[in-house]
């Protein structure tokens, strides 16, 4: 089974890149499962709304994951409970959290699950992601789920790698999001789990992780607060990865990073 995962969609340019290239990627790569992280999809680069969610699904996503900006757009509370294909971090604290932290799918007779987790280092307080996913995996294994994909939305490389090694052999893949820069460490862990520290972002390439660069530089120079706005000019980038999973045992066989940018034009 081929799984295509597209990294954090940022702003209008990110949506344009998804609209332009996701249908082409699906046509050429023919993945059986397509996942897109859409937590930065709004014009201001924080949160998602129903219109953008539906557009990402129309472009070819089967599941849309979120992250620490899940609640930044209040419109989400109007529709997240009505769809199982938009998932927020599983380990959000509190009772009666809107939405779901994972999605169950049946893909040509294969039971698959997509899980969204959020890290705790340099992030908002959440429940323990290790304990929460332990509980969920016990349920999924009891229900004979074979293919399990984890979007690990976290700030530090250590927390992402620790989660991947903790889950090695129990899930098909752990792929990091949030830091918006694609890392060069895609590989299969010893027990069969695919890992990539960060899949990277989809959006403006001529900024600092999607934001206009001048205010970011000014903050570094002055240590004073600056208002960050999404870059709307220049070239775009699409970051993703393709994972080949054995549908019988759920172990990954191969993981390949994908990047489309001004330096790496798309070639079918």
C-alpha positions as CSV (number, residue, x, y, z in Angstrom):
1,X,0.0,0.0,0.0
2,X,1.3,3.4,-0.9
3,X,0.7,6.3,1.5
4,X,1.2,9.9,0.3
5,X,1.6,12.5,3.1
6,X,1.7,16.3,2.3
7,X,3.2,18.6,4.9
8,X,1.8,21.6,6.6
9,X,-0.2,23.7,4.1
10,X,0.5,27.4,4.8
11,X,-1.8,30.2,3.6
12,X,-3.2,30.9,0.2
13,X,0.0,29.9,-1.6
14,X,0.0,26.6,0.2
15,X,-3.6,26.0,-0.9
16,X,-2.6,26.9,-4.5
17,X,0.2,24.4,-4.4
18,X,-2.1,21.6,-3.2
19,X,-4.7,22.5,-5.8
20,X,-2.1,22.5,-8.6
21,X,0.1,19.5,-7.6
22,X,-1.8,17.1,-5.4
23,X,-4.0,15.8,-8.3
24,X,-0.8,15.3,-10.4
25,X,0.9,13.5,-7.6
26,X,-2.0,11.2,-7.1
27,X,-2.2,10.5,-10.9
28,X,1.4,9.7,-11.2
29,X,2.1,7.9,-7.8
30,X,-1.3,6.3,-7.4
31,X,-1.4,6.2,-3.6
32,X,-4.1,4.2,-1.9
33,X,-4.1,6.6,1.1
34,X,-3.5,10.4,0.9
35,X,-3.1,12.5,4.0
36,X,-2.6,16.3,4.2
37,X,-1.7,18.4,7.2
38,X,-3.9,21.5,7.0
39,X,-3.5,23.2,10.3
40,X,-2.0,26.4,8.7
41,X,-4.3,26.6,5.7
42,X,-6.1,29.8,6.4
43,X,-5.1,33.1,4.8
44,X,-3.4,34.2,8.1
45,X,-1.6,30.8,8.4
46,X,-3.3,29.6,11.5
47,X,-6.1,27.1,11.6
48,X,-8.5,25.8,8.9
49,X,-12.1,26.4,7.9
50,X,-14.7,24.3,6.3
51,X,-14.2,25.7,2.8
52,X,-10.5,25.0,2.9
53,X,-11.0,21.5,4.3
54,X,-13.5,20.7,1.5
55,X,-11.1,22.1,-1.1
56,X,-8.2,19.9,0.2
57,X,-10.5,16.9,0.1
58,X,-11.6,17.7,-3.4
59,X,-8.0,18.0,-4.5
60,X,-7.5,14.4,-3.4
61,X,-6.9,14.0,0.4
62,X,-8.5,11.1,2.2
63,X,-7.7,12.6,5.7
64,X,-6.7,16.0,6.9
65,X,-4.6,16.3,10.1
66,X,-4.1,19.3,12.3
67,X,-1.8,20.4,15.1
68,X,-1.3,23.2,17.7
69,X,-3.2,25.7,15.6
70,X,-6.3,23.5,15.4
71,X,-8.5,25.9,17.4
72,X,-7.2,29.2,16.0
73,X,-10.1,29.6,13.6
74,X,-13.3,29.5,15.6
75,X,-15.2,28.2,12.5
76,X,-13.8,24.7,13.1
77,X,-16.2,24.2,16.0
78,X,-19.1,24.4,13.6
79,X,-18.1,21.4,11.5
80,X,-15.3,19.3,13.0
81,X,-17.8,17.0,14.8
82,X,-19.6,16.4,11.5
83,X,-16.6,14.8,9.7
84,X,-14.4,11.9,10.6
85,X,-11.8,12.8,8.0
86,X,-10.6,16.0,9.8
87,X,-8.6,15.0,12.9
88,X,-7.0,17.0,15.7
89,X,-4.3,15.8,18.1
90,X,-5.4,12.8,20.0
91,X,-3.8,14.0,23.3
92,X,-5.6,17.3,23.6
93,X,-6.6,17.6,27.3
94,X,-10.0,17.9,28.9
95,X,-13.3,16.1,28.6
96,X,-15.6,16.2,25.5
97,X,-12.8,17.6,23.2
98,X,-14.4,18.5,19.8
99,X,-13.6,16.2,16.9
100,X,-11.5,13.0,16.8
101,X,-7.8,12.3,17.3
102,X,-7.7,9.5,14.7
103,X,-9.6,8.2,11.7
104,X,-10.4,4.6,10.7
105,X,-10.5,3.6,7.1
106,X,-11.2,0.5,5.1
107,X,-9.0,0.5,2.0
108,X,-9.8,-2.4,-0.4
109,X,-10.4,-4.6,2.6
110,X,-7.3,-3.4,4.6
111,X,-8.1,-1.7,7.9
112,X,-6.1,1.4,8.2
113,X,-5.9,4.2,10.8
114,X,-4.5,7.7,10.7
115,X,-3.5,9.3,14.1
116,X,-2.6,12.9,15.0
117,X,-0.4,13.5,18.0
118,X,1.1,16.7,19.5
119,X,4.3,16.9,21.3
120,X,4.8,18.6,24.7
121,X,8.3,20.2,24.5
122,X,8.1,23.9,23.8
123,X,4.4,23.4,23.0
124,X,1.1,24.1,24.8
125,X,0.2,21.7,27.6
126,X,-1.4,18.4,26.5
127,X,-1.9,15.0,27.8
128,X,1.0,12.5,27.5
129,X,1.1,11.4,23.8
130,X,3.0,8.2,24.7
131,X,0.3,7.0,27.1
132,X,-2.6,8.1,24.8
133,X,-1.3,6.3,21.8
134,X,-0.6,3.2,23.8
135,X,-4.3,3.0,24.7
136,X,-5.3,3.6,21.1
137,X,-3.0,1.1,19.6
138,X,-4.2,-1.6,21.9
139,X,-7.7,-0.9,20.6
140,X,-6.6,-0.9,16.9
141,X,-4.7,-4.1,17.2
142,X,-7.6,-5.8,18.9
143,X,-9.8,-4.7,16.0
144,X,-7.2,-6.1,13.5
145,X,-6.0,-2.8,12.1
146,X,-2.9,-3.4,10.0
147,X,-1.8,-0.1,8.5
148,X,-1.3,2.7,11.1
149,X,0.1,6.2,10.2
150,X,1.1,8.7,12.8
151,X,1.4,12.5,12.2
152,X,3.7,13.6,15.1
153,X,3.2,17.4,15.4
154,X,6.0,18.5,17.6
155,X,8.7,21.1,18.0
156,X,11.8,19.1,18.9
157,X,13.6,16.4,16.8
158,X,14.2,14.4,19.9
159,X,10.5,14.0,20.8
160,X,9.7,13.0,17.3
161,X,12.4,10.4,17.1
162,X,11.6,9.1,20.6
163,X,8.0,8.6,19.6
164,X,9.1,6.8,16.4
165,X,11.4,4.4,18.3
166,X,8.8,3.9,21.0
167,X,6.3,2.8,18.3
168,X,8.7,0.9,16.1
169,X,7.1,-2.2,14.8
170,X,3.7,-1.3,16.2
171,X,2.8,1.3,13.6
172,X,3.6,1.7,9.9
173,X,5.0,5.2,9.9
174,X,5.7,8.1,12.2
175,X,6.2,11.4,10.2
176,X,6.9,14.7,11.9
177,X,5.2,18.0,11.2
178,X,5.2,21.6,12.6
179,X,8.8,22.8,12.0
180,X,8.1,23.4,8.3
181,X,11.6,22.3,7.1
182,X,12.0,18.9,5.4
183,X,14.7,16.9,7.0
184,X,17.1,14.5,5.3
185,X,16.6,11.4,7.5
186,X,13.9,9.4,5.9
187,X,14.5,5.7,6.8
188,X,13.0,2.5,8.1
189,X,13.6,1.7,11.7
190,X,14.8,-1.7,12.8
191,X,11.3,-3.2,13.5
192,X,9.6,-1.9,10.4
193,X,8.3,1.6,11.0
194,X,9.0,4.4,8.5
195,X,10.3,7.6,10.0
196,X,11.0,11.2,8.8
197,X,11.7,13.9,11.5
198,X,9.8,16.5,9.5
199,X,8.0,16.2,6.2
200,X,8.3,20.0,5.6
201,X,5.7,22.6,4.6
202,X,3.6,23.4,1.6
203,X,3.4,27.2,0.9
204,X,5.6,30.2,0.4
205,X,9.2,29.4,-0.3
206,X,10.4,33.0,-0.2
207,X,9.8,33.6,3.5
208,X,10.8,32.2,6.9
209,X,8.9,29.0,7.3
210,X,6.0,30.6,5.5
211,X,6.1,34.0,7.1
212,X,7.3,37.3,5.6
213,X,11.0,37.5,6.5
214,X,11.4,41.2,7.5
215,X,9.4,41.0,10.8
216,X,11.1,37.7,11.7
217,X,14.6,39.2,11.2
218,X,13.5,42.3,13.2
219,X,12.5,40.1,16.1
220,X,15.8,38.4,16.1
221,X,17.6,41.7,16.0
222,X,15.6,43.5,18.7
223,X,14.0,40.8,20.8
224,X,10.8,42.8,20.6
225,X,7.4,41.4,19.6
226,X,6.6,41.6,15.9
227,X,3.5,40.8,14.0
228,X,4.1,37.9,11.6
229,X,2.1,37.6,8.4
230,X,2.1,34.9,5.7
231,X,4.2,35.6,2.7
232,X,2.1,36.0,-0.4
233,X,4.7,36.8,-3.0
234,X,7.4,34.7,-4.7
235,X,7.6,31.0,-5.4
236,X,5.8,28.2,-3.7
237,X,7.0,24.8,-2.3
238,X,5.3,21.5,-1.7
239,X,6.8,19.0,0.7
240,X,5.6,15.5,1.0
241,X,6.7,11.9,1.4
242,X,5.6,8.6,-0.1
243,X,5.6,5.4,2.0
244,X,5.3,1.9,0.8
245,X,3.7,-0.4,3.4
246,X,3.2,-4.1,3.4
247,X,-0.6,-4.3,3.8
248,X,-0.3,-7.8,5.4
249,X,1.8,-7.0,8.4
250,X,1.7,-3.1,8.3
251,X,5.5,-2.8,8.2
252,X,7.0,-0.1,5.9
253,X,9.2,-1.2,3.1
254,X,10.3,2.2,1.7
255,X,10.0,5.9,2.4
256,X,10.8,8.6,-0.1
257,X,10.8,12.4,0.5
258,X,9.2,14.5,-2.2
259,X,9.8,18.2,-2.8
260,X,8.4,20.5,-5.5
261,X,9.9,24.0,-5.7
262,X,11.6,26.5,-7.9
263,X,14.8,24.5,-7.6
264,X,13.1,21.1,-8.1
265,X,10.3,21.5,-10.7
266,X,7.7,18.8,-10.9
267,X,8.3,16.1,-13.4
268,X,5.7,13.4,-14.1
